[in-house]
Amino acid sequence: MSLSYWRMPERLIDEPDEFVRWSRAAIMVARNADAAKADKTKRRPKAAPKL
């Protein structure tokens, strides 16, 4: 599990509406990346053992 993250821009502290939009976009990106990662691992066939 990766724990890397981006910090919230400081300007969003004083702009609650913009903060909500930024947060929703960040969550959507994270979910899409997670789904793409899951799809990639499902499609990859297991390699035959080397002799």
Helices and strands as residue ranges (DSSP letters): G 10-14, H 16-43
